[in-house]
Amino acid sequence: MSTHQNFHHHNHEQREKILPPAKILSRFGLKDGQYLADLGCGQGYFTLKAAEIIGVQGKIKAVDINTERLQFLRQSAQECGLAERIETYLAQGESIPLPDKDVDIALISNVLHELQDPLNYLRNTQRILRNNGEIWVIEWQKKETPMGPQLSERRSQEEWVTILEQAGFEDIWVQIFNPAHILFRGKASESI
């Protein structure tokens, strides 16, 4: 195992216990052949696992505002033999540098609470989703937890559902995942 892989492995071990990517992607229903945008992908915590699941027919569009994280992700993807399934995109601010109707799913994990305008970001997310596309959100519960953002930066389950609906998402499904996180899934509305 290279130093890069060793660091990568150790870094993920802690998060694996709290947010196991395979279990979460399975719960959301990721399937072979799908196109997924991982918005705010970081170093590829969900990207790499999703790339395994979607197979050779699928594609992951990994978007982040940090060049180093995207570079790390590309290197990890190369080492895991998944580079052909993953495309990386550098975002400016809260933009989403993907074309209209580009993906089946948009995954946003622990990112929305950091944004200046999450409603506008979610509306922009609608734009990149194909017909019958879905948004998958992982966020912090609005309560004190040993890790994560300050309570003042978090929103309640009801607040997130309202924002998702205002952004045009329908059939919102909500599930408490662990003592700190909550999952949301919504369908892109037909009219947009």
MDTraj code that builds the backbone (N, CA, C; nanometers):
import mdtraj as md
import numpy as np

residues = "MET SER THR HIS GLN ASN PHE HIS HIS HIS ASN HIS GLU GLN ARG GLU LYS ILE LEU PRO PRO ALA LYS ILE LEU SER ARG PHE GLY LEU LYS ASP GLY GLN TYR LEU ALA ASP LEU GLY CYS GLY GLN GLY TYR PHE THR LEU LYS ALA ALA GLU ILE ILE GLY VAL GLN GLY LYS ILE LYS ALA VAL ASP ILE ASN THR GLU ARG LEU GLN PHE LEU ARG GLN SER ALA GLN GLU CYS GLY LEU ALA GLU ARG ILE GLU THR TYR LEU ALA GLN GLY GLU SER ILE PRO LEU PRO ASP LYS ASP VAL ASP ILE ALA LEU ILE SER ASN VAL LEU HIS GLU LEU GLN ASP PRO LEU ASN TYR LEU ARG ASN THR GLN ARG ILE LEU ARG ASN ASN GLY GLU ILE TRP VAL ILE GLU TRP GLN LYS LYS GLU THR PRO MET GLY PRO GLN LEU SER GLU ARG ARG SER GLN GLU GLU TRP VAL THR ILE LEU GLU GLN ALA GLY PHE GLU ASP ILE TRP VAL GLN ILE PHE ASN PRO ALA HIS ILE LEU PHE ARG GLY LYS ALA SER GLU SER ILE".split()
xyz = np.array([
    [0.0853, -0.1189, 0.0000],
    [0.0000, 0.0000, 0.0000],
    [0.0894, 0.1246, 0.0000],
    [0.0670, 0.2156, -0.0944],
    [0.1490, 0.3369, -0.1021],
    [0.1166, 0.4298, 0.0138],
    [0.2036, 0.5280, 0.0351],
    [0.1792, 0.6268, 0.1400],
    [0.0465, 0.6971, 0.1143],
    [0.0225, 0.7285, -0.0128],
    [-0.1028, 0.7945, -0.0513],
    [-0.2229, 0.7083, -0.0111],
    [-0.2168, 0.5801, -0.0468],
    [-0.3275, 0.4895, -0.0157],
    [-0.3421, 0.4725, 0.1354],
    [-0.2296, 0.4644, 0.2053],
    [-0.2323, 0.4453, 0.3497],
    [-0.3016, 0.5635, 0.4182],
    [-0.2647, 0.6865, 0.3780],
    [-0.3280, 0.8062, 0.4324],
    [-0.4772, 0.8055, 0.4000],
    [-0.5050, 0.7766, 0.2734],
    [-0.6419, 0.7734, 0.2243],
    [-0.7240, 0.6714, 0.3050],
    [-0.6660, 0.5548, 0.3271],
    [-0.7326, 0.4473, 0.3995],
    [-0.7627, 0.4877, 0.5443],
    [-0.6628, 0.5420, 0.6119],
    [-0.6805, 0.5815, 0.7523],
    [-0.7853, 0.6914, 0.7655],
    [-0.7791, 0.7879, 0.6731],
    [-0.8717, 0.8997, 0.6743],
    [-1.0164, 0.8519, 0.6649],
    [-1.0388, 0.7522, 0.5826],
    [-1.1746, 0.7034, 0.5586],
    [-1.2255, 0.6092, 0.6672],
    [-1.1338, 0.5446, 0.7370],
    [-1.1760, 0.4469, 0.8371],
    [-1.2681, 0.5072, 0.9422],
    [-1.2319, 0.6265, 0.9919],
    [-1.3131, 0.6923, 1.0932],
    [-1.4510, 0.7275, 1.0386],
    [-1.4532, 0.7853, 0.9198],
    [-1.5805, 0.8253, 0.8589],
    [-1.6652, 0.7037, 0.8228],
    [-1.5999, 0.5937, 0.7855],
    [-1.6711, 0.4702, 0.7480],
    [-1.7678, 0.4265, 0.8573],
    [-1.7238, 0.4416, 0.9827],
    [-1.8080, 0.3978, 1.0947],
    [-1.9333, 0.4834, 1.1058],
    [-1.9179, 0.6137, 1.0819],
    [-2.0300, 0.7062, 1.0995],
    [-2.1166, 0.7147, 0.9741],
    [-2.0511, 0.7300, 0.8592],
    [-2.1213, 0.7445, 0.7312],
    [-2.0693, 0.6422, 0.6309],
    [-2.1029, 0.5148, 0.6460],
    [-2.0527, 0.4141, 0.5505],
    [-2.1086, 0.4392, 0.4101],
    [-2.0222, 0.4744, 0.3144],
    [-2.0728, 0.5144, 0.1826],
    [-2.1520, 0.4057, 0.1110],
    [-2.1082, 0.2808, 0.1189],
    [-2.1802, 0.1733, 0.0487],
    [-2.3225, 0.1598, 0.1037],
    [-2.3348, 0.1663, 0.2351],
    [-2.4662, 0.1515, 0.2983],
    [-2.5585, 0.2684, 0.2618],
    [-2.5026, 0.3898, 0.2617],
    [-2.5833, 0.5079, 0.2298],
    [-2.6257, 0.5057, 0.0828],
    [-2.5324, 0.4762, -0.0068],
    [-2.5657, 0.4730, -0.1500],
    [-2.6666, 0.3625, -0.1798],
    [-2.6569, 0.2530, -0.1073],
    [-2.7532, 0.1440, -0.1213],
    [-2.8910, 0.1881, -0.0706],
    [-2.8923, 0.2576, 0.0417],
    [-3.0193, 0.3044, 0.0982],
    [-3.0867, 0.4037, 0.0033],
    [-3.0078, 0.4896, -0.0604],
    [-3.0632, 0.5832, -0.1576],
    [-3.1079, 0.5108, -0.2844],
    [-3.0431, 0.3992, -0.3164],
    [-3.0841, 0.3198, -0.4326],
    [-2.9988, 0.3375, -0.5566],
    [-2.8694, 0.3638, -0.5405],
    [-2.7806, 0.3786, -0.6567],
    [-2.7724, 0.2466, -0.7334],
    [-2.7831, 0.2580, -0.8667],
    [-2.7852, 0.1375, -0.9511],
    [-2.6784, 0.1442, -1.0593],
    [-2.6502, 0.0294, -1.1121],
    [-2.5582, 0.0132, -1.2248],
    [-2.6035, 0.1001, -1.3419],
    [-2.5092, 0.1683, -1.4050],
    [-2.5387, 0.2444, -1.5263],
    [-2.5878, 0.3867, -1.5042],
    [-2.6052, 0.4283, -1.3792],
    [-2.6557, 0.5633, -1.3552],
    [-2.5449, 0.6684, -1.3649],
    [-2.5870, 0.7924, -1.3910],
    [-2.4979, 0.9083, -1.3921],
    [-2.5260, 0.9888, -1.2653],
    [-2.4212, 1.0101, -1.1868],
    [-2.4366, 1.0787, -1.0584],
    [-2.3405, 1.1968, -1.0502],
    [-2.3912, 1.3119, -1.0053],
    [-2.3057, 1.4272, -0.9758],
    [-2.2829, 1.4290, -0.8254],
    [-2.1574, 1.4241, -0.7832],
    [-2.1219, 1.4352, -0.6420],
    [-2.0790, 1.5803, -0.6209],
    [-2.1722, 1.6606, -0.5692],
    [-2.1502, 1.8048, -0.5565],
    [-2.0861, 1.8355, -0.4216],
    [-1.9662, 1.8928, -0.4273],
    [-1.8882, 1.9119, -0.3046],
    [-1.8245, 1.7793, -0.2684],
    [-1.7634, 1.7155, -0.3676],
    [-1.7140, 1.5776, -0.3540],
    [-1.5931, 1.5643, -0.2615],
    [-1.5235, 1.6757, -0.2351],
    [-1.4036, 1.6670, -0.1518],
    [-1.3005, 1.5750, -0.2157],
    [-1.2441, 1.4862, -0.1359],
    [-1.1419, 1.3934, -0.1860],
    [-1.2027, 1.2655, -0.2431],
    [-1.3348, 1.2625, -0.2547],
    [-1.3987, 1.1500, -0.3223],
    [-1.4525, 1.0416, -0.2312],
    [-1.4851, 1.0791, -0.1084],
    [-1.5353, 0.9814, -0.0113],
    [-1.6525, 0.9002, -0.0669],
    [-1.7516, 0.9677, -0.1242],
    [-1.8650, 0.8974, -0.1859],
    [-1.8383, 0.8659, -0.3329],
    [-1.7600, 0.9497, -0.3989],
    [-1.7336, 0.9345, -0.5426],
    [-1.6783, 0.7963, -0.5757],
    [-1.5766, 0.7544, -0.5017],
    [-1.5091, 0.6283, -0.5331],
    [-1.6020, 0.5080, -0.5146],
    [-1.6780, 0.5068, -0.4049],
    [-1.7714, 0.3962, -0.3810],
    [-1.8818, 0.3974, -0.4865],
    [-1.9311, 0.5159, -0.5205],
    [-2.0361, 0.5268, -0.6226],
    [-1.9843, 0.4764, -0.7573],
    [-1.8580, 0.5065, -0.7884],
    [-1.7994, 0.4628, -0.9157],
    [-1.7936, 0.3103, -0.9238],
    [-1.7713, 0.2445, -0.8103],
    [-1.7731, 0.0970, -0.8096],
    [-1.9130, 0.0465, -0.8424],
    [-2.0146, 0.1104, -0.7834],
    [-2.1525, 0.0636, -0.7960],
    [-2.2084, 0.0860, -0.9363],
    [-2.1794, 0.2003, -0.9978],
    [-2.2423, 0.2345, -1.1262],
    [-2.1846, 0.1571, -1.2447],
    [-2.0710, 0.0930, -1.2241],
    [-2.0155, 0.0076, -1.3292],
    [-1.9645, 0.0850, -1.4500],
    [-1.9304, 0.0116, -1.5545],
    [-1.8677, 0.0733, -1.6721],
    [-1.9664, 0.1554, -1.7556],
    [-2.0956, 0.1304, -1.7403],
    [-2.1958, 0.2065, -1.8170],
    [-2.2295, 0.3400, -1.7517],
    [-2.1995, 0.3538, -1.6222],
    [-2.2330, 0.4761, -1.5506],
    [-2.1212, 0.5779, -1.5540],
    [-2.1457, 0.6928, -1.4919],
    [-2.0458, 0.7998, -1.4863],
    [-2.0684, 0.8813, -1.3596],
    [-1.9574, 0.9185, -1.2962],
    [-1.9633, 1.0076, -1.1814],
    [-1.9035, 1.1413, -1.2222],
    [-1.9783, 1.2493, -1.1997],
    [-1.9297, 1.3852, -1.2230],
    [-1.8983, 1.4433, -1.0853],
    [-1.7713, 1.4521, -1.0525],
    [-1.7277, 1.4973, -0.9199],
    [-1.6953, 1.6465, -0.9249],
    [-1.7662, 1.7256, -0.8440],
    [-1.7537, 1.8708, -0.8467],
    [-1.7050, 1.9210, -0.7111],
    [-1.6043, 2.0073, -0.7125],
    [-1.5573, 2.0682, -0.5873],
    [-1.4939, 2.2036, -0.6190],
    [-1.4770, 2.2860, -0.5159],
    [-1.4164, 2.4185, -0.5347],
    [-1.2664, 2.4167, -0.5070],
    [-1.2153, 2.2995, -0.4694],
    [-1.0749, 2.2900, -0.4288],
    [-0.9956, 2.2023, -0.5260],
    [-0.8973, 2.2624, -0.5921],
    [-0.8165, 2.1919, -0.6917],
    [-0.7403, 2.0744, -0.6314],
    [-0.6830, 2.0927, -0.5115],
    [-0.6042, 1.9856, -0.4470],
    [-0.6911, 1.8639, -0.4172],
    [-0.8129, 1.8874, -0.3689],
    [-0.9016, 1.7735, -0.3391],
    [-0.9358, 1.6973, -0.4663],
    [-0.9605, 1.7702, -0.5735],
    [-0.9914, 1.7041, -0.7010],
    [-0.8710, 1.6264, -0.7524],
    [-0.7523, 1.6815, -0.7331],
    [-0.6297, 1.6130, -0.7748],
    [-0.6116, 1.4836, -0.6948],
    [-0.6357, 1.4914, -0.5648],
    [-0.6281, 1.3745, -0.4767],
    [-0.7271, 1.2680, -0.5250],
    [-0.8483, 1.3122, -0.5576],
    [-0.9520, 1.2201, -0.6057],
    [-0.9082, 1.1524, -0.7355],
    [-0.8540, 1.2299, -0.8292],
    [-0.8093, 1.1707, -0.9562],
    [-0.7010, 1.0655, -0.9323],
    [-0.6090, 1.0957, -0.8407],
    [-0.5018, 1.0002, -0.8087],
    [-0.5603, 0.8738, -0.7444],
    [-0.6522, 0.8911, -0.6517],
    [-0.7167, 0.7751, -0.5863],
    [-0.7930, 0.6915, -0.6878],
    [-0.8643, 0.7580, -0.7776],
    [-0.9426, 0.6879, -0.8805],
    [-0.8501, 0.6062, -0.9696],
    [-0.7343, 0.6643, -1.0034],
    [-0.6345, 0.5950, -1.0847],
    [-0.5866, 0.4690, -1.0122],
    [-0.5543, 0.4845, -0.8830],
    [-0.5031, 0.3721, -0.8035],
    [-0.6071, 0.2615, -0.7865],
    [-0.7342, 0.3005, -0.7844],
    [-0.8419, 0.2018, -0.7657],
    [-0.8933, 0.1454, -0.8980],
    [-0.8381, 0.1933, -1.0094],
    [-0.8834, 0.1456, -1.1399],
    [-1.0201, 0.1985, -1.1795],
    [-1.0564, 0.3165, -1.1260],
    [-1.1897, 0.3722, -1.1518],
    [-1.1863, 0.5032, -1.2307],
    [-1.0683, 0.5427, -1.2764],
    [-1.0512, 0.6743, -1.3399],
    [-1.1437, 0.6949, -1.4597],
    [-1.1724, 0.5895, -1.5352],
    [-1.2556, 0.6040, -1.6558],
    [-1.4013, 0.6366, -1.6224],
    [-1.4412, 0.6070, -1.4996],
    [-1.5817, 0.6296, -1.4608],
    [-1.6036, 0.7656, -1.3950],
    [-1.4956, 0.8376, -1.3666],
    [-1.5055, 0.9619, -1.2901],
    [-1.4509, 1.0793, -1.3701],
    [-1.5315, 1.1850, -1.3802],
    [-1.4865, 1.3114, -1.4388],
    [-1.4879, 1.4148, -1.3272],
    [-1.3851, 1.5001, -1.3207],
    [-1.3807, 1.6016, -1.2160],
    [-1.4025, 1.7404, -1.2759],
    [-1.4684, 1.8252, -1.1965],
    [-1.5018, 1.9612, -1.2392],
    [-1.4735, 2.0576, -1.1249],
    [-1.4015, 2.1645, -1.1569],
    [-1.3725, 2.2680, -1.0584],
    [-1.4843, 2.3716, -1.0614],
    [-1.5481, 2.3937, -0.9471],
    [-1.6564, 2.4917, -0.9374],
    [-1.6021, 2.6251, -0.8880],
    [-1.6632, 2.7331, -0.9318],
    [-1.6329, 2.8670, -0.8805],
    [-1.7450, 2.9052, -0.7849],
    [-1.7106, 2.9278, -0.6585],
    [-1.8130, 2.9660, -0.5606],
    [-1.9227, 2.8613, -0.5522],
    [-2.0475, 2.9067, -0.5633],
    [-2.1611, 2.8152, -0.5498],
    [-2.2224, 2.7801, -0.6853],
    [-2.1397, 2.7833, -0.7895],
    [-2.1881, 2.7450, -0.9231],
    [-2.1773, 2.5931, -0.9392],
    [-2.2506, 2.5395, -1.0347],
    [-2.2414, 2.3968, -1.0681],
    [-2.2028, 2.3887, -1.2158],
    [-2.0754, 2.3573, -1.2451],
    [-2.0256, 2.3631, -1.3834],
    [-2.0614, 2.2404, -1.4670],
    [-2.1895, 2.2045, -1.4670],
    [-2.2358, 2.0897, -1.5464],
    [-2.3485, 2.1368, -1.6375],
    [-2.3638, 2.0735, -1.7543],
    [-2.4718, 2.1136, -1.8460],
    [-2.6108, 2.0750, -1.7944],
    [-2.7125, 2.1301, -1.8561],
    [-2.8520, 2.0971, -1.8227],
    [-2.8780, 1.9488, -1.8490],
    [-2.9639, 1.8917, -1.7687],
    [-3.0111, 1.7530, -1.7863],
    [-2.8953, 1.6555, -1.8087],
    [-2.7942, 1.6648, -1.7242],
    [-2.6692, 1.5908, -1.7427],
    [-2.6634, 1.4602, -1.6632],
    [-2.7332, 1.4524, -1.5490],
    [-2.7195, 1.3369, -1.4597],
    [-2.8552, 1.2885, -1.4084],
    [-2.8553, 1.1646, -1.3608],
    [-2.9764, 1.1060, -1.3016],
    [-2.9923, 1.1478, -1.1561],
    [-2.8784, 1.1670, -1.0886],
    [-2.8783, 1.1906, -0.9443],
    [-2.7781, 1.2992, -0.9102],
    [-2.8160, 1.3847, -0.8148],
    [-2.7211, 1.4797, -0.7569],
    [-2.7088, 1.4454, -0.6081],
    [-2.5878, 1.4151, -0.5656],
    [-2.5600, 1.3846, -0.4254],
    [-2.4917, 1.5060, -0.3633],
    [-2.5459, 1.5516, -0.2496],
    [-2.4870, 1.6651, -0.1781],
    [-2.4708, 1.6238, -0.0319],
    [-2.3476, 1.5938, 0.0070],
    [-2.3217, 1.5429, 0.1416],
    [-2.2498, 1.6457, 0.2289],
    [-2.3158, 1.6850, 0.3379],
    [-2.2590, 1.7775, 0.4369],
    [-2.2038, 1.9048, 0.3744],
    [-2.2774, 1.9583, 0.2762],
    [-2.2330, 2.0786, 0.2051],
    [-2.3332, 2.1932, 0.2213],
    [-2.4621, 2.1632, 0.2155],
    [-2.5636, 2.2689, 0.2102],
    [-2.5542, 2.3667, 0.3275],
    [-2.5232, 2.3172, 0.4458],
    [-2.5176, 2.4068, 0.5630],
    [-2.4062, 2.5103, 0.5509],
    [-2.3085, 2.4856, 0.4630],
    [-2.1959, 2.5777, 0.4455],
    [-2.2243, 2.6859, 0.3413],
    [-2.3288, 2.6703, 0.2626],
    [-2.3539, 2.7611, 0.1505],
    [-2.4211, 2.8909, 0.1947],
    [-2.3887, 2.9988, 0.1223],
    [-2.4531, 3.1285, 0.1470],
    [-2.6006, 3.1218, 0.1074],
    [-2.6289, 3.0539, -0.0042],
    [-2.7648, 3.0510, -0.0578],
    [-2.8032, 2.9082, -0.0992],
    [-2.8341, 2.8235, -0.0004],
    [-2.8660, 2.6835, -0.0348],
    [-2.9874, 2.6697, -0.1259],
    [-3.0854, 2.7603, -0.1150],
    [-3.2040, 2.7525, -0.1996],
    [-3.1661, 2.7712, -0.3469],
    [-3.0869, 2.8726, -0.3757],
    [-3.0430, 2.8971, -0.5130],
    [-2.9590, 2.7800, -0.5648],
    [-2.8746, 2.7255, -0.4788],
    [-2.7907, 2.6108, -0.5168],
    [-2.8782, 2.4909, -0.5540],
    [-2.9822, 2.4671, -0.4746],
    [-3.0720, 2.3548, -0.5020],
    [-3.1530, 2.3778, -0.6299],
    [-3.1888, 2.5029, -0.6554],
    [-3.2579, 2.5332, -0.7824],
    [-3.1645, 2.5046, -0.9002],
    [-3.0387, 2.5395, -0.8841],
    [-2.9390, 2.5133, -0.9878],
    [-2.9198, 2.3619, -1.0059],
    [-2.9324, 2.2883, -0.8956],
    [-2.9208, 2.1426, -0.9015],
    [-3.0333, 2.0832, -0.9870],
    [-3.1533, 2.1405, -0.9776],
    [-3.2662, 2.0954, -1.0616],
    [-3.2259, 2.0968, -1.2091],
    [-3.1544, 2.2014, -1.2475],
    [-3.1162, 2.2231, -1.3867],
    [-3.0336, 2.1080, -1.4433],
    [-2.9451, 2.0504, -1.3620],
    [-2.8544, 1.9463, -1.4139],
    [-2.9178, 1.8068, -1.4134],
    [-3.0354, 1.7953, -1.3529],
    [-3.1000, 1.6636, -1.3426],
    [-3.1843, 1.6319, -1.4659],
    [-3.1756, 1.5082, -1.5093],
    [-3.2584, 1.4596, -1.6200],
    [-3.4019, 1.4414, -1.5699],
    [-3.4935, 1.4137, -1.6621],
    [-3.6317, 1.3845, -1.6232],
    [-3.6318, 1.2669, -1.5260],
    [-3.7135, 1.2752, -1.4243],
    [-3.7203, 1.1748, -1.3172],
    [-3.5911, 1.1686, -1.2353],
    [-3.5082, 1.2721, -1.2456],
    [-3.3851, 1.2757, -1.1672],
    [-3.4142, 1.2930, -1.0185],
    [-3.3157, 1.2592, -0.9378],
    [-3.3327, 1.2681, -0.7924],
    [-3.2180, 1.3457, -0.7293],
    [-3.2507, 1.4108, -0.6181],
    [-3.1486, 1.4735, -0.5355],
    [-3.1362, 1.3908, -0.4084],
    [-3.0123, 1.3670, -0.3667],
    [-2.9854, 1.2946, -0.2431],
    [-2.9018, 1.3867, -0.1551],
    [-2.9524, 1.4147, -0.0357],
    [-2.8840, 1.5064, 0.0549],
    [-2.8530, 1.4365, 0.1864],
    [-2.7313, 1.4565, 0.2335],
    [-2.6920, 1.4121, 0.3677],
    [-2.6575, 1.5396, 0.4433],
    [-2.7210, 1.5591, 0.5573],
    [-2.6942, 1.6783, 0.6365],
    [-2.6872, 1.6434, 0.7851],
    [-2.6335, 1.7391, 0.8603],
    [-2.6245, 1.7240, 1.0058],
    [-2.7606, 1.7488, 1.0686],
    [-2.7963, 1.6689, 1.1676],
    [-2.9181, 1.6958, 1.2432],
    [-2.8986, 1.8239, 1.3233],
    [-3.0092, 1.8908, 1.3540],
    [-3.0007, 2.0155, 1.4308],
    [-2.9996, 1.9822, 1.5798],
    [-2.8842, 1.9354, 1.6253],
    [-2.8625, 1.9068, 1.7669],
    [-2.7123, 1.9002, 1.7904],
    [-2.6717, 1.9154, 1.9142],
    [-2.5290, 1.9084, 1.9467],
    [-2.4783, 1.7672, 1.9221],
    [-2.3662, 1.7562, 1.8519],
    [-2.3010, 1.6272, 1.8309],
    [-2.1515, 1.6467, 1.8560],
    [-2.0799, 1.5382, 1.8874],
    [-1.9368, 1.5503, 1.9185],
    [-1.8534, 1.6096, 1.8048],
    [-1.9023, 1.6003, 1.6802],
    [-1.8291, 1.6569, 1.5669],
    [-1.9278, 1.7298, 1.4784],
    [-1.8725, 1.7993, 1.3782],
    [-1.9591, 1.8687, 1.2840],
    [-1.9675, 2.0175, 1.3127],
    [-2.0490, 2.0865, 1.2314],
    [-2.0589, 2.2326, 1.2433],
    [-2.1299, 2.2749, 1.3725],
    [-2.1155, 2.4020, 1.4058],
    [-2.1846, 2.4568, 1.5226],
    [-2.3351, 2.4441, 1.5022],
    [-2.4065, 2.4367, 1.6130],
    [-2.5516, 2.4218, 1.6084],
    [-2.6157, 2.5352, 1.5275],
    [-2.5611, 2.6563, 1.5375],
    [-2.6171, 2.7724, 1.4672],
    [-2.6101, 2.7580, 1.3156],
    [-2.5205, 2.6733, 1.2650],
    [-2.5070, 2.6533, 1.1202],
    [-2.5993, 2.5432, 1.0679],
    [-2.6619, 2.4711, 1.1579],
    [-2.7457, 2.3580, 1.1168],
    [-2.8918, 2.4004, 1.1035],
    [-2.9662, 2.3245, 1.0256],
    [-3.1098, 2.3493, 1.0102],
    [-3.1860, 2.2238, 1.0509],
    [-3.3103, 2.2447, 1.0854],
    [-3.3939, 2.1315, 1.1248],
    [-3.4378, 2.0532, 1.0011],
    [-3.4844, 1.9343, 1.0260],
    [-3.5376, 1.8486, 0.9196],
    [-3.6469, 1.9228, 0.8429],
    [-3.7368, 1.9900, 0.9162],
    [-3.8481, 2.0621, 0.8540],
    [-3.7965, 2.1767, 0.7665],
    [-3.6936, 2.2471, 0.8140],
    [-3.6368, 2.3573, 0.7353],
    [-3.5789, 2.3068, 0.6035],
    [-3.5059, 2.1942, 0.6078],
    [-3.4469, 2.1403, 0.4845],
    [-3.5557, 2.0948, 0.3883],
    [-3.6595, 2.0304, 0.4409],
    [-3.7691, 1.9850, 0.3539],
    [-3.8332, 2.1052, 0.2853],
    [-3.8560, 2.2122, 0.3613],
    [-3.9154, 2.3337, 0.3046],
    [-3.8274, 2.3911, 0.1941],
    [-3.6977, 2.3994, 0.2181],
    [-3.6047, 2.4537, 0.1183],
    [-3.6033, 2.3659, -0.0073],
    [-3.6015, 2.2335, 0.0123],
    [-3.6050, 2.1418, -0.1033],
    [-3.7335, 2.1619, -0.1840],
    [-3.8452, 2.1773, -0.1157],
    [-3.9730, 2.1981, -0.1857],
    [-3.9744, 2.3330, -0.2575],
    [-3.9191, 2.4369, -0.1919],
    [-3.9122, 2.5688, -0.2562],
    [-3.8249, 2.5639, -0.3815],
    [-3.7242, 2.4756, -0.3792],
    [-3.6346, 2.4615, -0.4953],
    [-3.6994, 2.3784, -0.6053],
    [-3.8182, 2.3239, -0.5789],
    [-3.8917, 2.2512, -0.6822],
    [-3.8848, 2.1002, -0.6722],
    [-3.8313, 2.0480, -0.5612],
    [-3.8261, 1.9019, -0.5467],
    [-3.9557, 1.8503, -0.4854],
    [-3.9926, 1.7283, -0.5253],
    [-4.1194, 1.6687, -0.4834],
    [-4.0935, 1.5338, -0.4171],
    [-4.1994, 1.4802, -0.3552],
    [-4.1935, 1.3470, -0.2925],
    [-4.0706, 1.3337, -0.2024],
    [-4.0529, 1.4285, -0.1126],
    [-3.9346, 1.4283, -0.0261],
    [-3.9433, 1.3126, 0.0740],
    [-3.8396, 1.2318, 0.0746],
    [-3.8261, 1.1184, 0.1662],
    [-3.7183, 1.1565, 0.2660],
    [-3.7446, 1.1329, 0.3939],
    [-3.6511, 1.1724, 0.4990],
    [-3.6243, 1.0536, 0.5891],
    [-3.4985, 1.0367, 0.6283],
    [-3.4652, 0.9262, 0.7186],
    [-3.3498, 0.9672, 0.8101],
    [-3.3696, 0.9496, 0.9388],
    [-3.2589, 0.9700, 1.0329],
    [-3.1619, 0.8549, 1.0069],
    [-3.0357, 0.8866, 0.9844],
    [-2.9410, 0.7807, 0.9510],
    [-2.8594, 0.7345, 1.0714],
    [-2.8138, 0.8290, 1.1508],
    [-2.7359, 0.7980, 1.2700],
    [-2.7601, 0.9112, 1.3691],
    [-2.6989, 0.9088, 1.4872],
    [-2.7279, 1.0157, 1.5841],
    [-2.6926, 1.1570, 1.5360],
    [-2.6129, 1.1698, 1.4304],
    [-2.5710, 1.3027, 1.3852],
    [-2.6266, 1.3428, 1.2489],
    [-2.6648, 1.2454, 1.1648],
    [-2.6991, 1.2749, 1.0252],
    [-2.8409, 1.2350, 0.9865],
    [-2.8881, 1.3049, 0.8844],
    [-3.0204, 1.2786, 0.8304],
    [-3.0097, 1.2723, 0.6772],
    [-3.0867, 1.1845, 0.6162],
    [-3.0863, 1.1684, 0.4707],
    [-3.2160, 1.2246, 0.4129],
    [-3.2040, 1.2906, 0.2979],
    [-3.3200, 1.3408, 0.2244],
    [-3.3087, 1.2927, 0.0800],
    [-3.4211, 1.2573, 0.0216],
    [-3.4230, 1.2241, -0.1209],
    [-3.5466, 1.2910, -0.1808],
    [-3.5299, 1.3548, -0.2955],
    [-3.6426, 1.4192, -0.3607],
    [-3.6348, 1.4017, -0.5108],
    [-3.7481, 1.4134, -0.5767],
    [-3.7526, 1.3994, -0.7224],
    [-3.7563, 1.5389, -0.7861],
    [-3.6854, 1.5510, -0.8981],
    [-3.6899, 1.6764, -0.9739],
    [-3.8320, 1.6927, -1.0275],
    [-3.8854, 1.8140, -1.0185],
    [-4.0221, 1.8336, -1.0661],
    [-4.0247, 1.8345, -1.2181],
    [-4.1345, 1.7893, -1.2726],
    [-4.1494, 1.7775, -1.4182],
    [-4.1492, 1.9139, -1.4861],
    [-4.2038, 2.0135, -1.4160],
    [-4.2265, 2.1432, -1.4788],
    [-4.0993, 2.2238, -1.5032],
    [-3.9903, 2.1859, -1.4378],
    [-3.8676, 2.2659, -1.4504],
    [-3.7783, 2.2095, -1.5599],
])
top = md.Topology()
chain = top.add_chain()
for i, resn in enumerate(residues, 1):
    res = top.add_residue(resn, chain, resSeq=i)
    for name in ("N", "CA", "C"):
        top.add_atom(name, md.element.get_by_symbol(name[0]), res)
traj = md.Trajectory(xyz[None], top)
